[in-house]
Amino acid sequence: MRLFKREELAVDPLDLARTLLGAVIETTEPEGTVAARLVEVEAYRGEDDPASHCYRGRTPRNEVMWGPAGHLYVYFVYGMHFCANVVGREDGQAGAVLLRAAEVIDGTELARARRKAARRENELAQGPARLTSALRIGPEHNGADLVDPGSPVRLFMGDEIRAKDIRTGPRVGVAAAKDTPWRFWIDSPAVSSYRPGGRSRPGK
């Protein structure tokens, strides 16, 4: 595997979402390394996307989402969970892709120790909060450079996914633009359960 190049990630979130399917995100902590293959993501644009954190403009909270591409945008939701996003687009243009679900492919025992509630292996990173728990991604990783080999969080290219194997549907749980089909996934038991929008939660 090789790390993504920044310019490969500096694209529209809808294109980036498809690119990230099959990619591998890897974290290294003192206790070890965990790597996971992305199987479900959601695209969020900027000021033209009512479900986006950047819909109302630039703030200290969403600063990372405005670029440059290739950085990790981490935020806290519901007062208890962290979610991780890959920032895309050109510097100064807001956009990111939420990492919704993944298959743990390395460091499974460490991921299981972090996710004791998981009954099966496919549940280790099945959903955005579970994914960050399994990989131990937290607020200290906000702004992490995913294309830097020395970064604690890194993003590697995976096998190319054929367009016909990518499915699309509405984003999960958002109240605004809830029917916009910007969730992308591939066939995997790790894909999270779909819950229609309606409950108000911050978008990305």
N, C-alpha and C positions, 0 to 999 in steps of 0.2 A: 504494500500500500504506500501511496505517497500523500503528503499533505496537499490540501487545496492551495492554489495560488490566489492571492487576494482578488486579482482581476476576474477570476472564475466565479467569484461570489458577488461581484459588484454588478448584479443584474436585477431586473424586476423581481419582486418577491414571488410572483406566480411562476416564473421560470426557475427561480432558485428553489422553490418547493419541490419541483420535479427533480432537480439536480440532486437534492439532498436525500431522496429516497434511495436506500442502499448504501449511503455513505456511513462511515464509522466515526463515532465520537468517542474519545478516550480521555480518561482522567487519571492522574497520578497523584497519590497522597502518600504520606510516610508508610502506611500499612500496605500499600500495593497499588496496582493498576487495574482499572475496569474499562472494558471497551464494549460498545453496543452498536449494532447495525440499525439504522433508522428505518422504520417501516410506516410511520404515520406522521404527518406534519400539517401545519396550517399557515397560510400566507396572510400577512397583514401589510397594508400599504401605509401611507402617512396621512396627510391632511385631506385626502379624498376618500378615506375609509372610516366611516363612523364607528367601527369597532376597534379602531387603533388607538393606542396610547398617545399617538401624535396627532390625532384628529384636530385638537385645539391648539396645536403649535408646540414649539420647543419649550421644554421645562427641565429643571435639574434632574427630575426623575427619569425622563425619557432621553436624556442627552446622548447616551450610547447608541440609541436607535437611529440617530441622524448620521452615523458613519464615523470613520470609514468602514467599509465592508470587512467582513471576516472577523468581527469581534462578537463576543457573547453578551447578550442583553438578558440580565436576570432580574426578576421582580418577584415581590411577595404578594400573594393573593389569599383572600378569605382569612387573613390573620394567622395562617398556619402553613401554607405551602409556598415553595419556590417553583417558578417556571423558567425555562431557558429558551432563548431564541438566538438564531444566527442572523446577524445584521447583513443586509444586502444593499443594493443600489449604489449610486455614486455618492461620494462624500458630500454631505449637506442635503441629501434627499432621504427622507425617512422611509424605512421599510425593513421588515424582518420576517423570519419564519419561525413559528413556535414548534418546538420539538415535542410531539405528542406521545410517541411510543417507539420502543426499540426492542430488539432481541439482544440480550447479553451474550457476547461471543468470547469474551476473555475475562478472567477474574470472577467467575460465577460464584465461587464460595464467598468471596468478599462481598459481592453484591447481595448474596443471600443473608449474610450476617447483618447487613444494613437494612434489609427488607424482610425482617422476621415474619411479618404478617403474610407474605406471599406463600400461597399453598403450592403453586406450580411454577416451573421455571419461566413460562411465558408471562407470568404476572410480575416479574421482577421490575420491569420498566414499562408496564402497560398503563399509560396515562402520563401526563406531563409532570405531576408531583412525584409519582413513583420513579419516573426516569431520573429526576434530579436527586432523589434519595439514593437510588442504586449507584449512581455515579458520584454521589456526594458533591453536588454543585450547589453553592450557596451564594450569599451576597458578596462574599470576598472575590467571587469569580466574575462579577459584573464588569464588563470591559475587557475580559481576558482575550488575548489575541490568539485565535484558533489556528492561524497559519504559521505561528512561531514554534519551532520544534522544542524550545525551552519552556513553553507555556504549560501550566498545570492542566489545561484543557486543550485538546487538539482535535482537528477535524480532517479525516482522511477520505480520499476518494474510494468508492466501492465499485462493485460491478455495475455496469450501465444497465438501467432498467428500461425495457422497451415501453414505448408510449402506450401500446395496447394493454399492458399489464398494470397501468396506473389507473386507479379509480378516484373519482371525485365526488364530493357531496358538501352539504352545508357545514359551516364551522360549528363547534360544540359549545353550547352554554352561553353564547353571546346574546345580549338583548338587542343590540343594534346590528342591522344588516345580517340578520340571523339566517336568511335564506341564501346568502351569497355562497356559491359552491367552491370555496377556496380551501377546503380540506382535501388532502391528497394521501392516498395510502396504497400499499401493495398487499397481496395476499400473505397473511401471517397470523398465527394465533395470538401474537402480542398486540395486535391492533386493538385500541380501546373501544369500549362500548359507546355507541352514539346516544347522546342526550340532546334533544332539541333545545334551541335557544329559548329565552324567556326570563331566566334568572339573570339578574344584572351582575355581570362580572367585568372587570377591566379587560379590554381587548389588548392587542399587541401592537 
